[in-house]
Amino acid sequence: MNTTVPNGCKMPGFSVERDPALIEQYVADESSFAGRADGVVRTGDPQVIAEVMAQAAQAGVPLVFSARRTSLTGAAVPEGGWVVVLPEDSSPDLVQVDAERGEATAPARVLVSDVEAAAERAGWFLPIDPTSRRTCSIAGAVACNASGARSYGYGPTGAWVEGLTVVLASGDRLTLRRGEHPPVDGRFVLPLPSGGALEVPAPPLRRADVKNAMGFALRRDVPDLIDLFIGSEGTLGYIEAVTVRLLPRAEIFAALVFWDDAGKAVDFVAQVQAGALEGVAPMSLEWFDAEALRLAAERHPRLGVPPGAQAALFVEQRHGKREGDAVAMAWYEALIAGGAPDDEAAMRISSSKADLEAFREFRHAVPESINALARQRGLRKLGTDLAYPKGWLHRMVAHYAEALADLPAAVGPEAGAAFEAEWGEPLPARLDVATFGHIGDNHLHVNLLPKTPAEMAAGKLLYDALARHCAAQGGSISAEHGIGKAKRAMLIEVSDPADLARMRAIKAAFDPAGVLAPGNVLATLG
């Protein structure tokens, strides 16, 4: 593939800028990956973008779209070619809310939080809730099938996507609605505006019992061509606009509960998962371990974390206006029966929107505190994005505890010997670690926090061991962050070869020249 810009920076309808200082701004994202590019095209015009894509495909020039660059897997990092830089302005005013359909449509670049604000202003509720909703674009959330705290009740972004406007590598611009392009006999047939039709094999169906953001797959309930772009990470086309389904606005009960016994907290989560607690039906069920709480308390004393807290749960449940007292009582009784401390400092129940925002601020302060420690140490954290199948809660928690307590045993003697040969020292017995995340989905972010380069190498070995164990149990190696460049080798290792072959065929059908986001997901496969 040609990885340089063709001679002459001026192209029909657009220009390629080659200032090294400008390019440098767009060769990294929130991951640890740093790339390179030969040129930058700055535009938000859909017609120009279509022309750029067609020219890049014809010339064999790699192309990556850059908006907010919040990817944690290197998906927005170029490996040569052009970076198409999109505008970063955003406002609820850019969002169109269709009250008749109960939908919101937004340009690619609009922040998820602005879609949320526009929906709320019009009397609706946006179920999509990625942790980075104030910094990630709506198209970015679709591209990696992001989720967040509310995924326990409402699933990932893809579950709410009803329409997409996409531009293909050919320059064809398509407006897609869910239900208009179902698979027939294992294939999609899509007429193109430029003439002819695109035939695309259908990928595998997503498992219903595990959270999954591992490349191309179809929803089980209403499989549709739209599903191919959800989680595609820029490899199949440019997502120009997104239409999402909304819910009517309702009241929200929320509680932030600190436990002095982490085991009782896990047992309580298991009861919630089993549907065994009358009146308790959360949309959010989030976990924070003792070290995550300690780091948050140290950095943000205003949060008032009780001394000695061993775990915390953050929960949210939507309800009607007349159901507030009943929902609050159901939660209070269930928590007390489950062993939560009957203390106002430990059991905080929202009584206003300000309380809810304070709890959500706490939810975001925890990862911020972990990231701050990693920056202070000068080494990135190694955060897992693994999800185990339903029914695995206690076994998952036990496995993490065992592996984190004895790193050499977790990675095995062969890996330990190789580490010692390379670093001249044995594997550390354990690493600093803080864990938080979506425990209701059996999806915890285990954050390894190395202090030295040797510990970083040991952490990578442990990360791989944890990922392989999860995959061997039928779990997902990427539950919400996507594959990008960080997990492409692991995806190949743990996936069924037949599924990989279908994914290769999908990529080839949409992008025969292989110019779109090379290096992401399956782009490294021959």
C-alpha positions as CSV (number, residue, x, y, z in Angstrom):
1,M,0.0,0.0,0.0
2,N,1.2,3.5,-0.8
3,T,1.8,5.3,2.5
4,T,2.8,8.7,1.2
5,V,0.7,11.5,-0.1
6,P,0.8,11.7,-3.9
7,N,2.9,14.4,-5.5
8,G,1.2,17.8,-5.2
9,C,-0.6,18.6,-2.0
10,K,-3.5,20.4,-3.7
11,M,-6.2,17.8,-4.6
12,P,-9.5,18.4,-6.3
13,G,-11.9,20.1,-3.8
14,F,-9.5,19.9,-0.8
15,S,-5.9,20.4,0.2
16,V,-3.5,18.2,2.2
17,E,-1.5,20.2,4.7
18,R,2.0,18.8,5.5
19,D,3.2,21.1,8.3
20,P,5.0,18.8,10.8
21,A,3.9,20.9,13.7
22,L,0.2,20.5,12.6
23,I,0.5,16.8,11.9
24,E,2.1,16.3,15.4
25,Q,-1.2,17.3,17.0
26,Y,-3.1,14.4,15.4
27,V,-0.8,11.4,15.8
28,A,-1.8,10.3,19.3
29,D,-4.9,9.7,21.3
30,E,-5.8,8.7,24.9
31,S,-3.9,5.4,24.4
32,S,-0.2,4.9,24.6
33,F,0.1,4.6,20.9
34,A,2.0,7.3,18.9
35,G,1.8,7.2,15.1
36,R,2.8,9.1,12.1
37,A,1.0,10.8,9.2
38,D,2.1,12.4,5.9
39,G,-0.7,15.0,5.8
40,V,-3.8,16.5,7.3
41,V,-7.1,17.4,5.7
42,R,-9.2,19.7,7.8
43,T,-12.9,19.6,6.9
44,G,-16.3,18.8,8.2
45,D,-18.1,19.0,4.8
46,P,-19.6,15.7,3.9
47,Q,-19.1,16.2,0.2
48,V,-15.5,17.0,0.7
49,I,-15.0,14.0,3.0
50,A,-16.6,11.7,0.3
51,E,-14.1,13.1,-2.2
52,V,-11.2,12.7,0.1
53,M,-12.1,9.1,0.7
54,A,-12.5,8.3,-3.0
55,Q,-9.2,9.9,-3.8
56,A,-7.4,8.1,-1.0
57,A,-8.9,4.7,-2.1
58,Q,-7.8,5.4,-5.7
59,A,-4.3,6.4,-4.7
60,G,-3.9,3.8,-2.0
61,V,-3.4,6.3,0.7
62,P,-4.3,5.3,4.3
63,L,-6.9,7.4,5.9
64,V,-7.8,8.0,9.6
65,F,-10.6,10.2,10.9
66,S,-9.7,12.3,13.9
67,A,-12.3,14.0,16.2
68,R,-12.0,13.9,20.0
69,R,-9.2,11.3,20.1
70,T,-10.6,9.7,23.2
71,S,-9.8,6.1,22.1
72,L,-8.1,3.9,24.7
73,T,-7.0,1.4,22.1
74,G,-5.2,3.6,19.6
75,A,-8.0,3.5,17.1
76,A,-7.5,7.2,16.2
77,V,-3.8,6.9,15.7
78,P,-2.6,7.0,12.1
79,E,0.1,4.8,10.7
80,G,1.0,6.9,7.7
81,G,-1.2,8.6,5.1
82,W,-3.7,11.3,5.8
83,V,-5.6,12.3,8.9
84,V,-9.0,13.8,8.2
85,V,-9.5,16.3,11.1
86,L,-13.1,17.0,11.9
87,P,-14.3,20.2,13.6
88,E,-14.6,20.0,17.4
89,D,-17.4,22.4,18.0
90,S,-20.4,20.9,19.8
91,S,-23.7,22.1,21.2
92,P,-27.1,20.7,22.0
93,D,-28.4,23.1,19.3
94,L,-26.8,20.9,16.7
95,V,-29.0,18.0,17.8
96,Q,-32.4,17.5,16.2
97,V,-35.0,15.8,18.5
98,D,-37.9,14.1,16.8
99,A,-40.7,14.0,19.4
100,E,-42.9,11.9,17.2
101,R,-40.4,9.1,16.8
102,G,-38.7,9.6,20.1
103,E,-35.3,10.0,18.5
104,A,-32.3,12.3,18.3
105,T,-30.1,12.9,15.3
106,A,-26.6,14.5,15.7
107,P,-23.6,15.2,13.5
108,A,-20.6,12.9,14.1
109,R,-18.6,15.5,16.1
110,V,-21.3,16.3,18.7
111,L,-20.4,15.3,22.2
112,V,-22.5,12.6,23.8
113,S,-23.3,14.9,26.7
114,D,-24.7,17.5,24.3
115,V,-27.0,14.8,22.8
116,E,-28.0,14.0,26.3
117,A,-28.7,17.7,27.1
118,A,-30.7,18.2,23.9
119,A,-32.8,15.1,24.7
120,E,-33.4,16.3,28.3
121,R,-34.4,19.8,27.1
122,A,-37.0,18.2,24.9
123,G,-38.4,16.0,27.7
124,W,-36.5,12.8,26.8
125,F,-33.8,10.6,28.2
126,L,-30.7,9.3,26.5
127,P,-29.8,5.8,27.8
128,I,-26.3,6.0,26.3
129,D,-23.9,6.9,29.1
130,P,-20.1,6.3,28.3
131,T,-17.8,7.4,31.1
132,S,-16.3,9.9,28.7
133,R,-19.6,11.4,27.6
134,R,-18.3,14.9,28.1
135,T,-15.3,14.4,25.9
136,C,-16.3,11.7,23.3
137,S,-18.3,12.3,20.2
138,I,-21.5,10.4,19.4
139,A,-19.9,8.9,16.3
140,G,-16.9,7.8,18.4
141,A,-19.2,6.1,20.8
142,V,-20.8,4.2,17.9
143,A,-17.5,3.4,16.4
144,C,-16.3,1.4,19.4
145,N,-19.8,0.5,20.7
146,A,-19.0,2.3,24.0
147,S,-21.0,1.8,27.1
148,G,-20.9,3.1,30.7
149,A,-22.5,3.0,34.0
150,R,-26.1,2.6,32.6
151,S,-25.2,-0.4,30.4
152,Y,-26.4,-2.8,33.1
153,G,-30.0,-1.7,32.4
154,Y,-29.8,-0.4,28.9
155,G,-26.8,-2.1,27.1
156,P,-24.2,-0.4,24.9
157,T,-24.5,2.4,22.4
158,G,-25.3,0.1,19.6
159,A,-28.5,-1.0,21.2
160,W,-29.9,2.5,20.7
161,V,-28.7,3.3,17.2
162,E,-31.7,3.6,14.8
163,G,-30.0,5.3,11.9
164,L,-26.7,6.2,10.4
165,T,-25.4,8.4,7.6
166,V,-22.1,6.9,6.4
167,V,-19.6,7.6,3.6
168,L,-17.8,4.6,2.1
169,A,-14.3,4.4,0.7
170,S,-15.8,4.6,-2.8
171,G,-17.2,8.0,-1.9
172,D,-20.8,6.7,-1.8
173,R,-22.9,8.3,0.9
174,L,-25.6,6.2,2.4
175,T,-28.5,6.9,4.8
176,L,-29.4,3.8,6.7
177,R,-32.4,3.0,9.0
178,R,-32.6,0.0,11.2
179,G,-34.9,-2.6,9.7
180,E,-34.4,-1.6,6.1
181,H,-31.4,-3.9,5.4
182,P,-31.7,-7.2,7.3
183,P,-29.4,-10.1,6.3
184,V,-30.9,-12.5,3.8
185,D,-29.4,-16.0,3.5
186,G,-26.3,-14.9,5.5
187,R,-25.6,-11.8,3.3
188,F,-26.4,-8.2,2.9
189,V,-27.1,-6.7,-0.6
190,L,-26.8,-3.0,-0.6
191,P,-27.5,-0.9,-3.7
192,L,-25.0,2.0,-4.2
193,P,-25.8,5.5,-5.3
194,S,-22.9,5.3,-7.8
195,G,-24.4,2.2,-9.4
196,G,-24.3,-1.5,-8.8
197,A,-24.6,-3.2,-5.4
198,L,-22.4,-4.2,-2.5
199,E,-22.6,-7.8,-1.3
200,V,-21.4,-8.3,2.2
201,P,-21.4,-11.5,4.3
202,A,-23.1,-11.3,7.6
203,P,-20.8,-11.5,10.7
204,P,-21.6,-13.7,13.7
205,L,-24.4,-12.8,16.2
206,R,-23.3,-11.2,19.4
207,R,-23.7,-13.5,22.4
208,A,-26.6,-12.5,24.6
209,D,-24.9,-13.4,27.9
210,V,-21.7,-11.3,27.7
211,K,-20.8,-7.7,27.0
212,N,-18.9,-7.5,23.8
213,A,-17.1,-4.8,21.7
214,M,-15.0,-7.1,19.6
215,G,-15.3,-5.9,16.1
216,F,-18.1,-6.7,13.6
217,A,-21.1,-8.6,14.9
218,L,-24.9,-8.5,14.7
219,R,-27.6,-7.9,17.3
220,R,-29.7,-10.9,17.9
221,D,-33.1,-9.2,18.2
222,V,-33.1,-7.1,15.0
223,P,-29.9,-7.8,13.0
224,D,-29.2,-5.1,10.4
225,L,-26.6,-3.7,8.1
226,I,-26.2,-0.8,10.6
227,D,-24.6,-3.3,13.1
228,L,-21.6,-3.6,10.9
229,F,-20.6,0.0,11.6
230,I,-21.2,-0.3,15.3
231,G,-17.8,-1.2,16.7
232,S,-16.1,-0.9,13.3
233,E,-13.6,1.7,14.6
234,G,-13.4,3.6,11.3
235,T,-12.4,0.5,9.2
236,L,-15.6,0.3,7.0
237,G,-16.5,4.0,6.4
238,Y,-17.0,7.4,7.9
239,I,-19.9,7.9,10.2
240,E,-21.3,11.3,9.3
241,A,-24.5,11.4,11.5
242,V,-26.1,9.2,14.1
243,T,-29.8,8.8,15.1
244,V,-30.5,7.3,18.5
245,R,-33.6,6.1,20.2
246,L,-34.7,7.9,23.3
247,L,-36.9,7.1,26.3
248,P,-39.4,9.3,28.0
249,R,-37.9,11.4,30.8
250,A,-38.5,9.9,34.3
251,E,-37.3,10.4,37.8
252,I,-34.0,8.8,38.9
253,F,-33.3,7.2,42.3
254,A,-29.6,7.0,43.1
255,A,-27.5,5.8,46.0
256,L,-23.8,5.7,46.8
257,V,-23.2,3.0,49.4
258,F,-19.9,2.3,51.2
259,W,-19.3,-1.2,52.6
260,D,-17.0,-2.3,55.3
261,D,-17.1,-5.9,54.0
262,A,-16.4,-6.3,50.2
263,G,-17.6,-9.9,50.2
264,K,-21.1,-8.8,51.4
265,A,-21.1,-6.2,48.6
266,V,-20.4,-8.8,46.0
267,D,-23.1,-11.1,47.4
268,F,-25.5,-8.2,47.2
269,V,-24.6,-7.7,43.5
270,A,-25.3,-11.4,42.9
271,Q,-28.8,-11.0,44.4
272,V,-29.5,-8.0,42.1
273,Q,-28.2,-9.9,39.1
274,A,-30.5,-12.8,39.9
275,G,-33.6,-10.5,40.2
276,A,-34.1,-11.7,43.7
277,L,-34.8,-8.3,45.3
278,E,-38.4,-7.0,44.9
279,G,-38.6,-3.5,43.6
280,V,-34.8,-3.3,42.8
281,A,-34.2,-3.0,39.1
282,P,-31.2,-0.7,38.5
283,M,-29.9,0.7,35.2
284,S,-26.5,1.3,36.9
285,L,-24.6,-1.0,39.2
286,E,-21.0,0.2,39.7
287,W,-18.2,-1.0,41.9
288,F,-15.2,0.6,43.6
289,D,-12.6,-1.4,45.5
290,A,-10.7,-0.2,48.6
291,E,-7.7,1.0,46.7
292,A,-9.8,3.0,44.2
293,L,-11.6,4.6,47.1
294,R,-8.3,5.4,48.9
295,L,-6.9,7.1,45.8
296,A,-10.1,9.1,45.3
297,A,-10.2,10.2,48.9
298,E,-6.6,11.3,48.8
299,R,-7.0,13.4,45.7
300,H,-10.6,14.6,46.4
301,P,-11.1,15.0,50.2
302,R,-14.4,16.7,49.5
303,L,-15.9,13.3,48.5
304,G,-16.0,12.3,52.1
305,V,-15.0,8.6,51.7
306,P,-15.6,6.9,55.1
307,P,-12.3,5.7,56.7
308,G,-11.8,2.0,56.3
309,A,-14.3,1.6,53.5
310,Q,-13.6,-1.7,51.7
311,A,-15.9,-1.2,48.7
312,A,-18.6,1.0,47.3
313,L,-21.5,0.6,45.0
314,F,-23.2,3.3,42.9
315,V,-26.7,2.5,41.7
316,E,-29.3,4.3,39.7
317,Q,-32.9,3.3,38.9
318,R,-35.5,5.1,36.8
319,H,-39.0,5.4,38.1
320,G,-42.3,7.2,37.7
321,K,-43.1,10.4,39.7
322,R,-45.3,8.6,42.2
323,E,-42.9,5.7,42.7
324,G,-40.0,7.5,44.4
325,D,-40.8,6.5,48.0
326,A,-41.5,2.9,47.1
327,V,-38.3,2.6,45.1
328,A,-36.2,4.2,47.9
329,M,-37.7,1.9,50.5
330,A,-37.1,-1.2,48.4
331,W,-33.4,-0.3,48.0
332,Y,-33.0,0.6,51.7
333,E,-34.5,-2.6,52.9
334,A,-32.5,-4.7,50.4
335,L,-29.2,-3.0,51.3
336,I,-29.7,-3.4,55.0
337,A,-30.6,-7.0,54.5
338,G,-27.5,-7.4,52.4
339,G,-25.2,-6.2,55.1
340,A,-24.7,-2.5,54.1
341,P,-24.0,-0.2,57.1
342,D,-27.2,1.6,58.3
343,D,-25.4,4.9,58.5
344,E,-26.0,8.2,56.6
345,A,-22.3,8.6,55.9
346,A,-22.0,5.1,54.4
347,M,-25.5,4.9,52.7
348,R,-26.1,8.1,50.7
349,I,-29.4,8.3,49.0
350,S,-30.1,11.1,46.5
351,S,-32.9,13.6,47.3
352,S,-32.2,16.0,44.5
353,K,-30.6,16.4,41.1
354,A,-27.6,17.9,42.8
355,D,-27.1,14.7,44.8
356,L,-27.3,12.7,41.6
357,E,-24.7,14.9,39.9
358,A,-22.5,14.6,43.0
359,F,-22.7,10.8,42.9
360,R,-21.9,10.8,39.2
361,E,-19.0,13.2,39.9
362,F,-17.7,10.6,42.4
363,R,-18.0,7.9,39.7
364,H,-15.8,10.0,37.4
365,A,-13.4,11.1,40.2
366,V,-12.2,7.6,40.8
367,P,-10.7,6.9,37.3
368,E,-9.4,10.5,37.3
369,S,-7.5,9.8,40.5
370,I,-6.1,6.5,39.2
371,N,-5.0,8.3,36.0
372,A,-3.4,11.0,38.0
373,L,-1.2,8.5,39.9
374,A,-0.1,6.9,36.6
375,R,0.9,10.3,35.3
376,Q,2.8,11.1,38.5
377,R,4.7,7.9,38.1
378,G,5.5,8.6,34.4
379,L,4.1,5.2,33.3
380,R,0.7,4.5,31.8
381,K,-1.7,2.3,33.7
382,L,-2.7,-1.1,32.3
383,G,-6.5,-1.1,32.6
384,T,-8.4,-4.3,31.7
385,D,-11.7,-4.2,29.7
386,L,-12.7,-7.8,30.2
387,A,-16.3,-9.0,30.7
388,Y,-17.2,-12.5,31.9
389,P,-20.5,-14.3,31.0
390,K,-23.5,-14.2,33.2
391,G,-23.2,-16.4,36.2
392,W,-19.5,-15.7,36.6
393,L,-19.6,-13.0,39.2
394,H,-18.1,-14.8,42.2
395,R,-15.7,-16.8,40.1
396,M,-14.5,-13.7,38.4
397,V,-13.9,-11.8,41.6
398,A,-12.1,-14.8,43.1
399,H,-9.9,-15.3,40.1
400,Y,-8.9,-11.6,40.1
401,A,-8.1,-11.8,43.8
402,E,-5.9,-14.9,43.3
403,A,-4.1,-13.6,40.2
404,L,-3.4,-10.1,41.7
405,A,-2.1,-11.7,45.0
406,D,0.5,-13.9,43.2
407,L,1.6,-12.5,39.9
408,P,4.3,-15.3,39.2
409,A,1.7,-18.0,39.6
410,A,-0.8,-16.1,37.4
411,V,1.6,-15.8,34.4
412,G,3.3,-19.2,34.8
413,P,6.9,-20.3,35.2
414,E,7.8,-20.1,31.5
415,A,6.8,-16.4,31.3
416,G,8.5,-15.8,34.7
417,A,11.8,-17.3,33.4
418,A,11.7,-15.2,30.2
419,F,11.1,-12.1,32.3
420,E,14.0,-12.8,34.6
421,A,16.3,-13.4,31.6
422,E,15.3,-10.1,30.1
423,W,15.2,-7.9,33.2
424,G,17.8,-9.6,35.4
425,E,15.3,-9.8,38.3
426,P,12.5,-12.1,39.2
427,L,8.9,-11.2,38.6
428,P,7.4,-9.0,41.4
429,A,5.1,-10.9,43.6
430,R,2.3,-8.3,43.0
431,L,1.7,-4.9,41.6
432,D,-0.2,-1.9,42.8
433,V,-3.8,-2.2,41.6
434,A,-7.1,-0.3,41.8
435,T,-10.4,-1.8,40.5
436,F,-13.6,-0.1,39.6
437,G,-16.3,-0.5,37.0
438,H,-19.4,-2.2,35.7
439,I,-19.8,-5.1,38.2
440,G,-23.4,-5.7,37.2
441,D,-22.2,-6.7,33.7
442,N,-19.3,-8.8,35.2
443,H,-17.1,-6.1,33.6
444,L,-14.5,-4.6,36.0
445,H,-11.6,-2.4,35.1
446,V,-8.6,-3.8,36.9
447,N,-6.0,-1.0,36.7
448,L,-2.4,-2.2,37.1
449,L,-0.2,0.7,38.3
450,P,3.5,0.0,37.7
451,K,6.2,2.0,39.3
452,T,9.1,1.0,37.1
453,P,9.7,-0.2,33.5
454,A,10.2,-3.7,34.8
455,E,6.9,-3.6,36.6
456,M,5.3,-2.4,33.4
457,A,6.6,-5.4,31.6
458,A,5.4,-7.7,34.4
459,G,2.0,-5.9,34.2
460,K,1.7,-6.7,30.5
461,L,2.3,-10.4,31.2
462,L,-0.4,-10.3,33.9
463,Y,-2.8,-8.4,31.6
464,D,-2.4,-11.1,28.9
465,A,-2.9,-13.9,31.4
466,L,-6.1,-12.3,32.7
467,A,-7.4,-11.7,29.1
468,R,-6.7,-15.3,28.1
469,H,-8.4,-16.7,31.2
470,C,-11.5,-14.5,30.4
471,A,-11.6,-15.6,26.8
472,A,-11.3,-19.3,27.7
473,Q,-14.4,-19.0,29.8
474,G,-16.4,-17.5,26.9
475,G,-15.8,-13.9,28.0
476,S,-14.9,-10.8,26.0
477,I,-11.4,-9.3,25.7
478,S,-13.0,-5.9,24.9
479,A,-16.3,-5.1,26.5
480,E,-16.6,-1.3,25.7
481,H,-13.3,0.2,24.4
482,G,-13.1,-1.7,21.1
483,I,-10.1,-3.5,19.6
484,G,-8.2,-0.7,17.9
485,K,-4.5,-1.5,17.7
486,A,-4.0,-2.5,21.3
487,K,-5.9,-5.8,21.1
488,R,-5.8,-6.9,17.5
489,A,-3.2,-9.7,18.1
490,M,-5.3,-11.0,21.0
491,L,-8.5,-10.9,19.0
492,I,-6.8,-13.1,16.4
493,E,-5.6,-15.5,19.1
494,V,-8.9,-16.0,20.9
495,S,-11.4,-15.9,18.0
496,D,-12.9,-18.6,15.9
497,P,-11.0,-18.8,12.5
498,A,-14.4,-18.9,10.6
499,D,-15.5,-15.7,12.4
500,L,-12.3,-14.0,11.5
501,A,-12.6,-15.1,7.9
502,R,-16.1,-13.5,7.7
503,M,-14.8,-10.3,9.3
504,R,-12.0,-10.2,6.8
505,A,-14.5,-10.5,4.0
506,I,-16.6,-7.7,5.4
507,K,-13.6,-5.4,5.5
508,A,-12.6,-6.3,1.9
509,A,-16.2,-5.7,0.7
510,F,-16.4,-2.2,2.1
511,D,-12.8,-1.2,1.7
512,P,-11.1,-3.2,-1.1
513,A,-8.1,-1.0,-1.2
514,G,-7.6,-1.4,2.6
515,V,-7.1,2.4,3.2
516,L,-9.6,3.0,6.0
517,A,-8.0,3.0,9.5
518,P,-5.3,0.4,8.7
519,G,-4.0,-1.2,11.8
520,N,-7.4,-1.2,13.6
521,V,-9.3,-4.4,14.4
522,L,-8.5,-6.8,11.5
523,A,-6.6,-4.5,9.2
524,T,-3.3,-6.3,9.9
525,L,-4.6,-9.6,8.5
526,G,-3.6,-10.7,5.1
